[in-house]
Amino acid sequence: MPTTEHAVKGTCRAWRRGWKETLKKRKRPRLLVFGGQGSDYEFVNSLERYDPSTNEWEEEAVAPMPSARKYVGTAVLDGKLYAAGGDDEADDATSNLVERYDLDYERVGGGGVDGV
């Protein structure tokens, strides 16, 4: 049975910062990395985007999550990306937050995210 190579060697800024939750966008070949925990155990609210065609990470191009969390669950429905749950920074307890991202409305300085 033929196989296809899917691995690409390159730097991964997100892994240097700690554990992250990921979701691959289907319309564009990009990888989104939500929140996580940094190397000094602080929770982060960043939403970073990796573009394999340029082998570059972008953080400022995508609105961050409103709250810092790790172990965030993600799903796509009707062109919207949902980030749900995870552990929050306040007491390291399970969060009940759900945020919705409009994948066609990514821009610097917020926008494209709202609470659900």
C-alpha positions in Angstrom: 0.0 0.0 0.0 1.5 3.4 -0.9 2.1 5.9 1.8 2.4 9.7 1.8 5.0 11.6 3.8 3.4 14.1 6.1 6.3 15.1 8.3 8.2 18.4 7.8 11.3 19.2 9.7 11.4 22.7 11.1 11.4 24.8 14.2 8.3 24.9 16.4 8.2 28.0 18.6 5.1 26.7 20.3 6.8 23.6 21.6 9.5 25.7 23.1 6.9 27.6 25.1 5.2 24.5 26.5 2.3 22.2 25.9 -0.3 23.4 23.5 -3.6 22.2 22.0 -3.8 22.2 18.2 -6.2 22.2 15.3 -5.4 22.2 11.6 -7.5 24.5 9.5 -8.9 22.7 6.4 -9.4 25.5 4.0 -5.8 26.8 4.4 -2.8 24.7 5.3 -2.2 26.3 8.7 -2.0 25.0 12.2 -3.6 26.9 15.1 -2.1 26.5 18.6 -4.4 27.5 21.5 -3.1 28.5 25.0 -1.0 26.1 26.9 1.5 26.3 29.7 4.9 27.9 29.3 8.3 26.6 30.4 8.0 28.4 33.8 4.5 26.8 34.3 2.5 30.0 33.6 -0.7 29.6 31.7 -0.8 31.4 28.3 -3.7 32.8 26.3 -1.9 33.1 23.0 -3.4 31.8 19.8 -0.5 31.2 17.4 -0.7 30.2 13.7 1.9 28.2 11.8 2.1 28.4 8.0 3.9 25.4 6.6 4.3 27.1 3.2 6.5 29.7 4.8 7.7 27.7 7.8 6.8 30.6 10.1 4.8 31.2 13.3 2.5 34.2 13.8 1.1 35.2 17.1 0.0 38.8 16.7 -2.0 38.0 13.5 -4.6 36.1 15.5 -6.7 37.4 18.4 -5.6 35.7 21.7 -8.0 33.8 23.9 -9.7 36.0 26.5 -8.3 33.9 29.3 -5.2 31.8 29.8 -5.9 28.1 29.8 -4.2 24.8 29.0 -5.7 21.5 27.7 -8.3 23.4 25.6 -10.6 21.3 23.4 -11.3 22.6 19.9 -13.8 21.9 17.2 -15.0 23.4 13.9 -18.6 23.8 13.0 -20.1 25.9 10.1 -16.8 27.7 9.5 -16.4 28.7 13.1 -13.8 27.4 15.4 -14.7 26.7 19.1 -12.3 26.6 22.0 -13.9 25.0 25.0 -12.9 24.1 28.5 -9.4 23.3 29.6 -7.8 24.2 33.0 -7.9 27.8 33.9 -5.1 29.8 35.5 -7.0 31.0 38.6 -7.2 27.7 40.4 -6.0 25.1 37.8 -9.6 23.8 37.8 -11.7 22.9 34.8 -13.0 25.9 32.9 -16.5 26.2 31.6 -15.6 28.9 29.0 -16.4 28.4 25.3 -15.1 30.9 22.8 -16.0 31.1 19.1 -13.5 32.2 16.4 -14.5 33.3 13.0 -11.8 31.8 10.8 -12.4 34.3 8.0 -12.0 37.3 10.4 -8.5 36.9 11.7 -6.7 40.2 12.1 -4.4 42.1 14.4 -5.9 43.8 17.4 -8.7 41.4 18.3 -11.9 40.8 16.4 -13.1 37.4 15.3 -13.6 36.1 18.9 -16.6 36.2 21.2 -17.9 34.3 24.2 -20.6 31.7 23.5 
